[in-house]
């Protein structure tokens, strides 16, 4: 557990927020998916 949450739940919440933030600043869906996949490769 991290921050009182299971790791999977924490990663899921982060990825949703991260994707929304990238979309809000102008990244298209393809770019968001690519950046998200790169981030998940580390987890």
C-alpha positions in Angstrom: 0.0 0.0 0.0 1.1 3.5 -0.8 -0.6 6.6 0.6 -3.3 4.4 2.0 -4.2 2.9 -1.4 -3.3 -0.3 -3.2 -0.6 0.3 -5.7 -2.8 -0.8 -8.7 -5.6 1.7 -7.6 -3.0 4.5 -7.2 -1.5 3.8 -10.6 -5.0 3.7 -12.2 -6.0 7.0 -10.6 -2.8 8.6 -11.6 -3.0 7.4 -15.2 -6.6 8.8 -15.6 -5.5 12.2 -14.3 -2.3 12.2 -16.3 -4.2 11.4 -19.5 -6.7 14.1 -18.9 -4.0 16.7 -18.1 -2.1 15.8 -21.3 -5.3 16.1 -23.3 -6.1 19.5 -21.7 -2.7 20.9 -22.8 -3.2 19.8 -26.4 -1.8 16.3 -26.8 -3.9 14.1 -29.1 -5.2 10.7 -28.2 -2.3 8.9 -29.9 0.3 11.0 -28.1 -1.5 10.5 -24.7 -1.5 6.7 -25.3 2.2 6.7 -26.2 3.2 8.7 -23.2 1.0 6.7 -20.9 2.5 3.4 -22.2 6.0 4.7 -21.6 5.1 5.6 -18.1 3.6 2.2 -17.4 6.7 0.5 -18.7 8.5 1.8 -15.6 5.8 0.6 -13.1 
